[in-house]
Amino acid sequence: MSLLRWPRTMFLRITLILLAGLALAQGLTYVFIVSERDEAAFGLMMGYLERDVASSVALLDRLPANERPQWLARLDRRSYRFELREGDPGHKPDSALSQRIADVFETAIGKAYPVHAYAVPGHEDRVQAQVQLGDGKPVTIDLRPSSLPISPWLPAVLAVQLALLGACTWYAVRLATRPLARLAAASNRLGPDLNTDHLPEDGPLEVAQAARAFNAMQARIGGYMTERTHILAAISHDLQTPITRMRMRADMLDDPVQRDKMNRDLAEMQTLVRDGIAYARTLHGAAELPCRLDLDSLLESVVQDYRDSGQDVTLAGRANCAVTTRPQALKRILNNLVDNGLKYAGPVALTVASDGGGGGVAIIVRDFGAGIPDQQLDKVFEPFYRLETSRNRDTGGTGLGLAIARQLATTLPATLELNNHAEGGLQARLVLTEASNTMQK
């Protein structure tokens, strides 16, 4: 696995790219400054050599031999010095700079004095020029090229510039990506009731346009969903009267067999209408205000209600936590899951456990029936979808129970999934996410 992992957020990616570019630009600036100073230093050194070295050699030549050592310190410069001795062993200049320095020595001094310039090991581009004075005494000029020193404040200034540019980059990237993060957060908060707060329509023109478009989309979708609910409610209300009349007429039938068949059909129609409007009204599940409650008490209450009615429902485990959730929506989800298990498979067992370190609480509702095919585990959450082989259709049902449960789960917030238990039976796993629960200390 690579030690350097590319960040996943756009904020960090853009920030790193810009900071890397700025750091590279600052580094190149520093390199160019140093290179320019070196070129300037060498140019000055060459020009100075041509004027100063010849006059210094001439001065030493005119001085008495016993006074020459006293003048050496006065003639020395930062990059070269004079020595009253023969030079060190050397070789022919092997670099462009050393060859250039040797040529300058020979040009400046060679017209008046015998001179021999050569490269000497021990320093890059080090050159010595051995000169023979008029009295035959040797003088060696030892030159070691050096660049002009960098001011101590220059790296600090470049670092401050880089820090200022980095801060400006961070602010600019944050200004550009914050609307995207705000838009994503608003989309995640957009629940089935579509009652999330509108995005502020301020900031730059593009951001304001995106926020305005999102708010308009939310309003349109909310209008469509409200209209759907009203239509279903109106249909349900209008169907009650003809169903009641048909039931009264069915009761007047002389044939008891036909009367029973008619009443069963009418009861099924009435159940279908009632479940249809119930499914539509689950969109208002988030309209219920969340409150803080003890999860164990709520589960024990649900299970006890079934036991009081003679149903075989058990509860195992404890959550030992308080949750902030919508209690009526949560109870309705549990009732739908338990009713499903009782209707199709007999006994039902509820188990409460931690969500495997995810910070949530899992409520598992398991029956002990035959289960359902794996390929249909997701399809049973679709509205009006009914199994015809693994479940007995004569027991009734409209195929809306699980659809209502999953839609309500999104309002808690929670996740709901089905899977077949390894030891047989079907289990529903309802996980109250970390955002909806707070473990007691």
N, C-alpha and C positions, 0 to 999 in steps of 0.2 A: 504494500500500500504506500502511495506517495506521501511523503511528510508534509508537502505543501498541498493543501486542498483548496480548490477554487471556491470562494464563498458563494452561497446560493442567493443572497439578496442582491437586488439591483443597486441598492445604496452602497454596499461594500464594494461591489464590482467596479462601479463608476469611480468611487473614491480612490480605490487602489490604482486604477488605470491612470487617473489624473495625477495622483501623488507620485507614481512611478515616473510619469513623463516629466513632471516638474523637477523631481530629484535628478533625473538624467540631464535635463537642461541645465540645472545649476552645476552639476558635475562637469559638464562640457564647458560651461562658462569659466569655471575655475581652471580647467586644463588649458583653455585658450589664453586666459590671463597669464598663467605661468609661462606658457610657450612664448607669448609676446614679450614678456619681460626678459626671458632668456635670450631671445633674438636681439632685443635692444641692448642687453648687457654685453653680448658678444660683439655687436657692432661698435659700441663705445670702446670696448677693450681693444679691438683691432685698430681703430683710429688713434687711440691713446698710445698704443705700442709704437706706431710709426713715428709719433712725435717725441714721446718721452724716453723710450729706450735708447735711441741714438744719442740724445743729449746727455743721458746718464752715463753712458759708456764713455763719451768724450770727456765728461767731468772727471771720471775715475782715471782716465788716461793722463790728464793734466795734473792730478794731485800727486804729491810725493808718495812713494810706496808705503811709508810708515803712517800716513794719514788716511789712507783708503779705508781701513776697517772702521774708522770713526764715522764715515759717511754712508756706510751700507744701510744702517737702519733708516736714514733719511731718504734713501732712494727706493726702499722697498714699498711695494703697493699691495693691495688686497689680494690680487691674483698671482703676483710674481715677486720674486726677491733676487738679490744679487749675492753671489758667493765668490770669494777669492780662492778658487780652487778649480781643478779640472772636473768636468761633469761626470755623471754616473754612466755606466755602460748602457747603451740604448740600441735602437734599431730604426730603420726607415719608417717615417710616419705611415700608419696603416688605416687612418680614418680621414674623412673629408675635413673635419675640424682641425686635427693635428697637422695635416698637410697645409691647411690655410695659415695656421699659426707659424709654421716653419718658414713658409714663403714670406710672411710679414717680417720675421726676424732677418732673413737674408736680404730682403729688399731695403729695410731700414738701416741695417748696420753694415751690410756687406760691401758698400761702396767705400767705406773708410777703414774697415778692419776685417781681418780674416775671421770668418764666422762659420760655424757648422751647427745646424739645427737638426735634432733627431728626437724621436719618441722614446719615453722612458717608462718602464713598467712601474706599477704602484698606484696609479691614479688614472682614471679615464681621461683620455686626450691630454695627458701630461707631456709637455715638451720642454726640453732643455736646449739652450743655445750657448755654445762654448765660443768665447771671443778671446782673441790674443791682442793684448794692449801693445802700445808702441815699445815698451821696454821688455816685451816678451812674456810678461806675467799673464796667466790665464784668469779670465772672469767668466763665471757660469751664471746664466740667467735661467732660473727654474720657474716655469709657469704652470700653474694648475688652474684650469678654467673653472669658474664658479659663477652661478647665476646670482642675480640680485635677490637679496632676502625678501621674503613675503612679509608684509606688515602683519603683526599678530592679530589685528582687528578684522582682517579680510575674511578668514574662515568664519568668524563670529557673525559678521554682517551677512554672509551668504546663508548661514544657518538660520538667522532671524528672518531673512527674506523667504527661505523655504518654509519656515513655520507659519509666516503670515499667509503665504500662498496656499499652504495646506489648510489653514483655518478658513480662508475664503472658499477653497474648493469644497470643504466639508459643508459649509453653509449653503453653497450653491447647489450641491447634489441633494442635500436635505430639502431645500426649497423645491427642487424638481421632483423628488420621489415621495415626499410626504403626502401630496394629493393622491398618489396611487395607493399608498398604504391606507389612507383614510377611505378611499373608495372601496378597497378590498374589505376593510373592517365593516363598512356599512353594508356591503353585500352579504357578509357572514351574519350580520345581525338581522338581515331581512328574513323574518320567519314567516310561517304560513299566514299570520294575520296581517302582514305587510304594514305594521304600525311602527316601524323604526323611525328614528328622528331623521329629518331631512338634512342633507349635506349643506353646509354654508356655501352660498353662491358668491364667494368673494375671491380675492387673489388675482393672479394673472388671467388674461382673457381666455386662454385655452383651459385653465383649471375651472374657471367659472362656467364655461360652456359645458365641460364634462359633468360638473356637479348639477347643472341645470337639466341636462339630458337624463341623468340618473334619477333625479327627483321626479321628472315628468314620467319616466318609465315606471317608477314605483307607483305613482298616482294612477297611471292607466291600468296597471296590473291589479291594483287594489280595487279600482272601479269594476273591472271585469269579474273579479272574484266575488265582490259584494253583489253584483248583479246576478251571478250564478246562484248564490245562496238565496237571494230573494225569489228567483224563479222556482227553485226547488221547494221553497217554503210555500209559495203560492200554489204550486201543483199539489203538494201534500194536503194543504188546507182544502182545496177544491175537490180532491178525490175523497175526502172523508164523507161528504154528503152522499154521493152516488153509492159508495161502498155500504154505507148504513142502510140506504134504501134497498140495495140488493140483498143485504142480510135479512131485512124484514120480509122481503118477498120469498127468500129461500125458506124462511121459517113457515111460510104458508103452503109449501109444497106438500102434497099428499104422500108422495113416495119417500119413505125415510132414507133409503139408500141415496137417492139423488140429492135429498136435503143435506145429508152429511157431506157428500162430495162438494156441493156448492159452498157449504160453510167452510170447508177446508181450503178451497180455492180463494174465498174471500179473506180468510185469515192470513193466507200467504201473501195476498196482495197488500193487506194492511201492514204486515211485517216489512214487506219490501219498501213500501212508502215510508214507514217510520225509520227504517235503517238508512234509507237514502237521504232523508233530511238530517238524520244524525251525522252521517258522514260529511255532508256539506257544512254543518254547523261546527265541525271540529276545527274549521278555520278560525273560529273565535276562541279556541282553547287558550291562546296566549293573552286573551283579554282578561283572564283570571289573574288577579294579582298574586305574585309569588309571596310566600310567607315561610318562616323558619319553623320547622317541626322536627319531632323525633321520629326517625324512620322506622325504628323497631316498633314503636307504638302503633304507627299507621299499618304496618304489615300484620301485626297481631290482631288489629281490629278487622282487617279484611278477612283474614283466615277464620276468625271467630264467627263472623257473620255466616260464612259457608258452613261451619260446623253446626251452628244453631239451626240451620235448615236441613241438617242431616247429610251434608255432602262430605266426601272423604278428601279433605284438604289438610296438608300438614305443612309445618314451617320449621326449618332448621337453620342454625347459625344466627349471628347477631351482627348488625352493622356498627353499633356503638358509636353512632355519629348523628349529628343534627344536619339537616339538609335545608337548603333554601330552594323551594320548588313550588309548583302549582298542585296542591293536594288533590283537587277534584279530577284534574287531568291524569295524575298518577294513579289514582284509584280506578279510574275508568279503564286505563291501560291494563292494570292487573286484573280487573274483572273480566275484560274481554279475553285475556289469555287463559285465565282459570276456567271461564265458561267454555272456551274452545276445548280445553283438555277434558273437562267433565262430560261435554256433549259427545265427543268422539272417542275417548279412550278410558274413561273411568276415573280412578284416583289421580290426584294431582299433588305434587310436592314442590313447595317453594323453598329455595335456598338463598341465603344472603352471604356474600363474600366480597373481599377486596378485589379491585380490578387489576390484579397482578402488577402492582407498583405504578399503575397509571394515574393514581390519585383519585380514582372514582370508586363507586360502589356498584357491584353487579347483583341484580336480582334474577335468579334463574327459576323459571316455571317449567316443570317437567311433567309430562304424562307418561304412561306406561303402555301405550298402544303400539301399533305397527309402524308408526312413523310415516314419512312421506318420501317419495323419490328425491334424490339430491338435486336433480335438474329442475325440480319445481319448488325449491325452497325460497327462491326470490319471487317466483310468479304468484305465490299465494298472498303476497302483499298488494297485488294489483286489485283495484276495486272490481267487485262482482266476479272475481275469479274463484271458481269452485272446483275442488277435486272430485272426480267421478269414480275413481277406482279404489284409492287408499282410504277414502272416507265414505260413510253411508249417507247417501243423499236423502234418504227418507227421514232423517232426523231433522231436516229443515236447514235454514240458514240462507243468507243472501250473498255471502262472500265479501262482506264489508267489515267484519270484526277486526281482522288483522290490518286492513287498510286504515281503519280508524285508529288503531293502536299505534301504528308507525307514524301517522300524521300527528297524533298528539305527542309522541315522543320527541318530535323536533321542537316542540314548544317548551320543553322542560328546562334546559336541553338534555337530551339523552339519545342513545343509539339502541336500536332493537334489531336483533337478528335471530334466525332460526337455524337449528342444526339437529341432526339425528344423534341421539346418545349412543355411545359405544355399547352399552348394555341393553339397548332397546328403548323405544319410545322417542318422542319428540320433545326438545327443550327450547324454550325461548329465553334469550339472554338480553335483559334490559340493563344497560349501563348508564348510571347517572354520572355525567362527566365531571371532571375536576371543577369546572366553573359552577356547578350546581350543588356542590356539597362541601362541607367543612368538617373535617374530622375533629372530634372533641379531644382536647389534651388530656 
